[in-house]
């Protein structure tokens, strides 16, 4: 199998959070994103902390807060994040709702929003309830310049390992988000199998596309179907190139393998370095 060399991470400076005239999207590695829209800053599923730093002398990689070796640097330092950010969580899994990151963000008095299952997990992690908001599927929330819509997701991954995972996620435990910005619509599906409801969503300008191979995610087949539904949307991938965990399908996959099968995929598809800026362009 060909080894694909990825671009090095680009550190996101504090200036990325300052008021601007545009909407810019940054992939944070893993499944995380930063959206800066005019004067509004939103983090989606940020996992930004490490358990262990890289040791070049011993040849050991850095270890993410979720316990997996990192293949890339994390582009956003916690110290650069202002307290006027807000956080959206699609679900409560550690690779989306990093526990160390959540506590560090809570110390900045940042508001966190997600489903009731997210709320319950954050409570158990000691996050103050006054910094959390529940947003149920199909509900909306205004965050500054951005109207957030919560969309359904189907992600009962625990079915493949009940002993480890416990009760499978039910409908309403996980969600995706559509961000309606002044410069266009962005759809972040989160972790989900393809649902009929997804194919009823009106056009978007940018689609965050899960390119992993897990059967409880879109997987490559459904990723192609969803991308072809949003024929005008630019594409930005996630769930690739972050963790050295070939045994975990959720973290494996290459965007090139998916883009090649999508209508106009190689023209619409962007493959960013972590921290590289993507300027949202209205297409619809």
N, C-alpha and C positions, 0 to 999 in steps of 0.2 A: 504494500500500500504506500502511495506517495506521501511523504511528510511535507505538509504545507507550512512554510515559514510565515509567521504572522508579524505584523508591524509592532514595534515596541510601544508600550503605553505612553500616553501624552499627559503629563500632569495638568489637572484642571486648576487654574489660578483663582484667587478670590475675586478677580475682576469678572469672572464668568457669571457671578451672581448679581452684578450691578445692573441697574435699569438700562434698557436698550430699546431699539426700535424693531427687534426681530424676535422670532422664536427659534431657539437652538436646542438640539437634543444631543446628549452625550451618553454613550454606552459605558457603564461603569465596570464591565466584565460580568461574567455569570449571567444573571437575569435582571441586573439592576440598571436603572437609567436615571439621568438628571434631565429635567425639562426646565429651561429658563425661557419664560415668555414675557417680554416687555419688562414688567416689574414683579413678576411672580416666579417663584422657585419651588419646584416639586421634585422630590426624590421618590422613585418607584422601586420597591423591593431592594433597598441598598444593603449590601454586605461588604463592609469597608475595613474590617479589623482583622488582625492576624493573631494567632496563638503563638507562633514562633516566626522570627525573622530568618531570612536566608543566611546560611553560613557558607561563604565561598571557600573557606579553608577546608571544610569537611565535605564540600560539594553537595550540601543538602539544601533543598528548596524551602522557601517560606511556606508556612502552614496557615491556611485560612482559619478563621474563627469556627468554621464548621468541621474542621479536622481533616481537610483534604489538602494535598500538596498543590501549590499554585504554579501555573505555567506562565503567568504574566504578573506584572506589577499592578497594584490597585491604584487607579489614577487620581483618586480624590482623598485628600487628607482631611480628617475630622476637623482640624483646626481652621480649615478654609470655609467651612459651612456656617453661614450666618443663621441667627435664630429666627429669621423671618421665613425660613423654609417650612414646607409641610411635607409629610411623608404619606404615601399611599402604599398599602400592603395588599397584594392579591390573595395571599393565603399565609398560613402560619408555619410552613416548612422552614427549616433553618437556612436553606440556601436562598430564601427570599426574604425572610425576616430574621436576619442575623442577630442573635441575642446580645452579643457584645456591642454591635452597632446600635441596636435599639436603646440600650442603656446609656450609651454615650450621647445619642441624640436627645434622649429624655433629659439629660443633664443640661442641655441647651434650651429646655422648655419648648421644644418643638412639638407641634400637634401631629398625631399619628391617626390615620383613618383606615378602616378595613371592615371586613365582615364581623359578625358576632364571634365567630371562631377565632379571628385575629385578636379581638378585644379580650377574650378569655385567656389566650396564651400570653398576651402582654401583661395582664393582671398577675398571672402566675410568675412572670419574670420580674415583678416588682415595679412596673411602670405606673406612675400616678394616674388614676382614672381621669382626673381633670384634664390630662393631656391627650386623651383618646376620644375618638368619635366613631360610632358605628354607621356604616353606609351599606345598606342592604342592596342586593341585586335589583336593578331597574330604578334605583333612586339616584338623585343627582346632588351635587354639592358645588357651590361656587367658591373657588379659591382665587382671589384677586382677579386677574384678567382671564381666568380659565374656568369653564364650566365642565365639571367632571361627571361622567355618566358611568355607573357601575353596571357591568354586563355579566351574563351568566358564564360559568365555567364548570367543567365536569372532569374531576381529577381524583378519583378514588384509588390512588396508587397503592394504598395499604392492602388491597385485595391480593396482591402478589406475595405479601409477607405479613400476614395478620399478627404473627407472634412478635414481630419487631414494630410494626406500624400501628397496631391497635385498630380502633374503629375507623373504617374508611370514611373519607370525606363525603358528606351528603350534599345535595344541591343546596346552594346558599352558603356553604362553608368557604368556597373559593369564588373568585370573581376575576374579571378583567376590567379595564378602564378605557373609556374614550375621553380624550382631552380635547375639548373644543376651545382652541386658542384664537386670538385675533388673526393668525396667519395660516390657519388650517386645522384639520382634524387628525388626531393621532390615535391609533388603536393599539393598546397593549393587552393582548389576550390573557396574559399570565400562563400558568400551566393548565392545559385543558385538552381533552379530546374534542374533535370537531363536533359541533352541535348544529342542529337545523337553525336555531336562533342566530347563529353567527352569519349564516348566509342570507339573513334578512336585514342585516345592518346596512344602512345607507353608506354610500361611498366615503372613503377616508383618503387623506393626502399622504399619510405615512403609516405603514403597518410594521410593528415589531413582530418578527417572525421567529417562532421557536423551531430551530433546525436540529433538535436532538432526535434520537432514534427510539425513545421510550414509547411503549404502547399506551401509556396513560397520559401522554402529551399528544400534540398534533401528529407526531412522527412525520417522516418525509412525505408520505402519500397525502395526508390531510393538509400539510403545510402548503403543498402545491395547489390543492383545491381552494384553500382560503386565499392564497395570493392571487389566484386566477379570478376569484370573485371580486377582488379589489383591483381591477385591471389598471386603474390610473395611479394607484398608490406607489410611492417609493417604498423600498423595503430595507429594513435594518435588522440583522439577525441577532439572536441571543441563544444562550445555552451551548456555547462552543468555545474552545480555545482558552479555557480558564483554569480548569482543574485537571490534574494528572490522575484521572480515575477511569481507566478504560473498562473497568468492571461495572460501571454505573452508566446505563444507557441514557439516563436523563442529562448527563454531562458530555455525551459523545455525539458527534455529528459535525458535518462541515457545510457551511452555507453554499459553497460551490456545487455540491452534490444536489442541492435543492434548486438553486437558481437555474441550473441547466435545464430543468424540467418545467419551469414556469414560463408562461407567455411573456416575452420581453424581460425575463428575469435578469439577464446579464446587463441590461440597460437600466433597469429600475433598481437593481440590487446594489446596496452599499455595504462594504465589508470594512468597518472602521477598526482602528486601533482603540483600545480602551482609553477614554478621555478625548478622543478626536471629535471635533465639533461637526455636527450635521445641521445645516441651515434648512429649516422647514420651508418648503415651497408649496404654495396653494396650487392644487391640480384640478380642483373641482369647483 
